[in-house]
């Protein structure tokens, strides 16, 4: 067994058949795993709807709020929300040439678009998406100077009837008006509505911050104790 020389070798004593320094290493390992688990389940998982926005921030590309026919949304990175083929955004821009960037707004430092998708075009596992990729691939082989790498351009060429018959791909879809009225009431006063949305956002943020701050302080406290213990051990060496 290895010998641990700190504090006159006190960590070389055994407990339940193992030297104390092994128990300390095991405790630190479990603390690290536990800290990661707390961060993952209480910080990262609750932010699942905006993971795409984080990815867009890191990759320095756009993100998009992608709505379904019920106006429920998921925030995706530009690659997940627009690209038909699995490749880098920079390469797709170069090959498509007429890449259009028309952001709807700015969230943090990331340009953000709004995409309404009622036909599962953005669902990477849907049969519709597979059909879109198949048709676009065939079009790109015949039109190397006008390649399609975004759903927006695919839709334009579809409406221009340049892709041939596509009976399984719908150009339009219906949205329940009740859902629209609930999301944006037709008779609201803009200033009052903005104030309501602001209050709602602040309340949600405060609720989340209260829950998360407790775990953050716990992690910081345990980390501080570990650092203090390491300093004490170093000076007692």
DOKOL-442358 format. One record per residue (C-alpha): x, y, z. Coordinates in nm, 3 decimals. Layout:
<atoms>
<<X, Y, Z>>;
...
</atoms>
This chain:
<atoms>
<<0.000, 0.000, 0.000>>;
<<0.115, 0.355, -0.066>>;
<<0.223, 0.570, 0.230>>;
<<0.066, 0.913, 0.286>>;
<<0.313, 1.143, 0.468>>;
<<0.093, 1.440, 0.559>>;
<<0.019, 1.502, 0.928>>;
<<0.277, 1.246, 1.044>>;
<<0.117, 0.972, 0.839>>;
<<-0.216, 0.983, 1.022>>;
<<-0.393, 0.897, 0.697>>;
<<-0.204, 0.568, 0.683>>;
<<-0.413, 0.431, 0.969>>;
<<-0.678, 0.182, 0.864>>;
<<-1.054, 0.185, 0.904>>;
<<-1.263, -0.116, 0.804>>;
<<-0.961, -0.263, 0.634>>;
<<-0.871, 0.042, 0.424>>;
<<-0.625, 0.325, 0.487>>;
<<-0.783, 0.658, 0.581>>;
<<-0.648, 0.839, 0.274>>;
<<-0.840, 0.595, 0.054>>;
<<-1.158, 0.680, 0.244>>;
<<-1.081, 1.051, 0.197>>;
<<-1.026, 1.001, -0.176>>;
<<-1.351, 0.804, -0.197>>;
<<-1.537, 1.079, -0.008>>;
<<-1.399, 1.347, -0.241>>;
<<-1.495, 1.138, -0.543>>;
<<-1.849, 1.093, -0.414>>;
<<-1.868, 1.466, -0.335>>;
<<-1.764, 1.546, -0.691>>;
<<-2.019, 1.305, -0.836>>;
<<-2.287, 1.436, -0.603>>;
<<-2.208, 1.797, -0.691>>;
<<-2.233, 1.718, -1.060>>;
<<-2.562, 1.532, -1.003>>;
<<-2.707, 1.831, -0.815>>;
<<-2.597, 2.068, -1.091>>;
<<-2.728, 1.840, -1.364>>;
<<-3.070, 1.758, -1.218>>;
<<-3.145, 2.089, -1.045>>;
<<-2.977, 2.337, -1.281>>;
<<-2.928, 2.186, -1.626>>;
<<-3.234, 1.961, -1.666>>;
<<-3.486, 2.234, -1.571>>;
<<-3.334, 2.447, -1.847>>;
<<-3.400, 2.184, -2.116>>;
<<-3.628, 2.418, -2.320>>;
<<-3.339, 2.662, -2.369>>;
<<-3.048, 2.422, -2.423>>;
<<-3.057, 2.512, -2.791>>;
<<-3.012, 2.878, -2.705>>;
<<-2.706, 2.793, -2.496>>;
<<-2.565, 2.588, -2.784>>;
<<-2.626, 2.881, -3.019>>;
<<-2.445, 3.115, -2.778>>;
<<-2.141, 2.887, -2.757>>;
<<-2.134, 2.826, -3.134>>;
<<-2.198, 3.195, -3.215>>;
<<-2.497, 3.120, -3.437>>;
<<-2.867, 3.207, -3.425>>;
<<-3.125, 3.030, -3.216>>;
<<-3.496, 2.991, -3.286>>;
<<-3.822, 2.956, -3.099>>;
<<-3.988, 2.673, -3.290>>;
<<-4.366, 2.656, -3.240>>;
<<-4.595, 2.364, -3.316>>;
<<-4.961, 2.385, -3.422>>;
<<-5.062, 2.440, -3.057>>;
<<-4.814, 2.728, -3.022>>;
<<-4.605, 2.532, -2.774>>;
<<-4.241, 2.607, -2.838>>;
<<-3.892, 2.468, -2.798>>;
<<-3.581, 2.681, -2.829>>;
<<-3.328, 2.527, -3.067>>;
<<-2.997, 2.627, -3.213>>;
<<-2.989, 2.736, -3.575>>;
<<-2.851, 2.398, -3.677>>;
<<-3.138, 2.206, -3.516>>;
<<-3.408, 2.449, -3.630>>;
<<-3.309, 2.531, -3.988>>;
<<-3.055, 2.294, -4.137>>;
<<-3.188, 2.002, -4.336>>;
<<-2.858, 1.820, -4.350>>;
<<-2.627, 1.743, -4.061>>;
<<-2.331, 1.971, -4.123>>;
<<-2.175, 2.288, -3.986>>;
<<-2.372, 2.609, -4.028>>;
<<-2.072, 2.784, -4.187>>;
<<-2.036, 2.509, -4.450>>;
<<-2.409, 2.510, -4.526>>;
<<-2.404, 2.888, -4.572>>;
<<-2.117, 2.858, -4.816>>;
<<-2.289, 2.589, -5.022>>;
<<-2.634, 2.745, -5.023>>;
<<-2.492, 3.091, -5.108>>;
<<-2.820, 3.282, -5.060>>;
<<-2.849, 3.217, -4.688>>;
<<-3.101, 3.460, -4.543>>;
<<-3.061, 3.594, -4.190>>;
<<-3.370, 3.775, -4.062>>;
<<-3.370, 3.753, -3.682>>;
<<-3.689, 3.841, -3.501>>;
<<-3.512, 3.970, -3.193>>;
<<-3.223, 3.942, -2.952>>;
<<-3.217, 3.721, -2.641>>;
<<-2.906, 3.794, -2.441>>;
<<-2.637, 3.823, -2.706>>;
<<-2.791, 3.569, -2.941>>;
<<-2.997, 3.656, -3.248>>;
<<-3.327, 3.473, -3.229>>;
<<-3.582, 3.372, -3.493>>;
<<-3.944, 3.259, -3.474>>;
<<-4.035, 2.940, -3.662>>;
<<-4.389, 2.801, -3.680>>;
<<-4.384, 2.432, -3.765>>;
<<-4.709, 2.236, -3.762>>;
<<-4.591, 1.964, -3.997>>;
<<-4.298, 1.823, -3.798>>;
<<-4.045, 1.968, -4.042>>;
<<-3.803, 2.033, -3.756>>;
<<-3.851, 1.689, -3.599>>;
<<-3.534, 1.502, -3.698>>;
<<-3.705, 1.166, -3.649>>;
<<-4.029, 1.233, -3.839>>;
<<-4.112, 1.074, -4.180>>;
<<-4.185, 1.424, -4.313>>;
<<-3.833, 1.539, -4.228>>;
<<-3.684, 1.232, -4.396>>;
<<-3.890, 1.304, -4.710>>;
<<-3.777, 1.667, -4.712>>;
<<-3.413, 1.560, -4.690>>;
<<-3.461, 1.307, -4.972>>;
<<-3.625, 1.563, -5.203>>;
<<-3.368, 1.832, -5.121>>;
<<-3.079, 1.592, -5.184>>;
<<-3.218, 1.507, -5.527>>;
<<-3.269, 1.875, -5.607>>;
<<-2.913, 1.961, -5.498>>;
<<-2.766, 1.698, -5.732>>;
<<-2.944, 1.856, -6.028>>;
<<-2.890, 2.217, -5.915>>;
<<-2.540, 2.257, -5.771>>;
<<-2.566, 2.637, -5.803>>;
<<-2.891, 2.654, -5.609>>;
<<-2.850, 2.405, -5.325>>;
<<-3.107, 2.378, -5.047>>;
<<-2.978, 2.357, -4.691>>;
<<-3.250, 2.531, -4.493>>;
<<-3.619, 2.461, -4.443>>;
<<-3.695, 2.821, -4.536>>;
<<-3.541, 2.779, -4.880>>;
<<-3.704, 2.438, -4.920>>;
<<-4.041, 2.600, -4.854>>;
<<-3.973, 2.873, -5.110>>;
<<-3.880, 2.622, -5.379>>;
<<-4.182, 2.410, -5.282>>;
<<-4.418, 2.707, -5.331>>;
<<-4.246, 2.786, -5.662>>;
<<-4.322, 2.425, -5.764>>;
<<-3.959, 2.358, -5.848>>;
<<-3.943, 2.038, -5.643>>;
<<-4.204, 1.839, -5.830>>;
<<-4.507, 1.674, -5.666>>;
<<-4.478, 1.648, -5.286>>;
<<-4.816, 1.513, -5.169>>;
<<-4.693, 1.413, -4.822>>;
<<-4.556, 1.759, -4.736>>;
<<-4.810, 2.022, -4.631>>;
<<-4.746, 2.388, -4.704>>;
<<-4.995, 2.517, -4.446>>;
<<-5.151, 2.401, -4.121>>;
<<-5.429, 2.514, -3.891>>;
<<-5.386, 2.680, -3.555>>;
<<-5.665, 2.688, -3.296>>;
<<-5.783, 3.050, -3.266>>;
<<-5.861, 2.996, -2.899>>;
<<-5.496, 2.918, -2.844>>;
<<-5.393, 3.237, -3.025>>;
<<-5.639, 3.449, -2.828>>;
<<-5.511, 3.299, -2.505>>;
<<-5.151, 3.372, -2.599>>;
<<-5.222, 3.724, -2.731>>;
<<-5.570, 3.855, -2.635>>;
<<-5.719, 4.064, -2.918>>;
<<-5.855, 4.336, -2.688>>;
<<-5.554, 4.391, -2.463>>;
<<-5.399, 4.731, -2.390>>;
<<-5.037, 4.703, -2.494>>;
<<-4.886, 4.879, -2.192>>;
<<-5.096, 4.675, -1.949>>;
<<-5.014, 4.353, -2.132>>;
<<-4.643, 4.434, -2.130>>;
<<-4.663, 4.504, -1.756>>;
<<-4.840, 4.175, -1.693>>;
<<-4.582, 3.980, -1.892>>;
<<-4.304, 4.158, -1.706>>;
<<-4.454, 4.073, -1.367>>;
<<-4.509, 3.712, -1.471>>;
<<-4.151, 3.679, -1.592>>;
<<-4.013, 3.831, -1.271>>;
<<-4.223, 3.598, -1.055>>;
<<-4.110, 3.290, -1.249>>;
<<-3.749, 3.406, -1.227>>;
<<-3.773, 3.467, -0.853>>;
<<-3.932, 3.125, -0.792>>;
<<-3.659, 2.949, -0.986>>;
<<-3.383, 3.162, -0.832>>;
<<-3.507, 3.083, -0.478>>;
<<-3.496, 2.708, -0.536>>;
<<-3.166, 2.715, -0.717>>;
<<-2.988, 2.952, -0.477>>;
<<-3.021, 2.701, -0.191>>;
<<-2.839, 2.433, -0.388>>;
<<-2.583, 2.685, -0.510>>;
<<-2.502, 2.796, -0.154>>;
<<-2.479, 2.432, -0.046>>;
<<-2.232, 2.349, -0.321>>;
<<-2.028, 2.664, -0.255>>;
<<-2.022, 2.590, 0.119>>;
<<-1.900, 2.233, 0.073>>;
<<-1.641, 2.347, -0.182>>;
<<-1.519, 2.614, 0.062>>;
<<-1.480, 2.359, 0.340>>;
<<-1.279, 2.132, 0.112>>;
<<-1.048, 2.421, 0.016>>;
<<-1.007, 2.520, 0.380>>;
<<-0.928, 2.161, 0.475>>;
<<-0.665, 2.139, 0.199>>;
<<-0.500, 2.461, 0.329>>;
<<-0.498, 2.333, 0.687>>;
<<-0.341, 2.003, 0.582>>;
<<-0.077, 2.185, 0.376>>;
<<0.031, 2.409, 0.668>>;
<<0.033, 2.118, 0.913>>;
<<0.258, 1.916, 0.688>>;
</atoms>
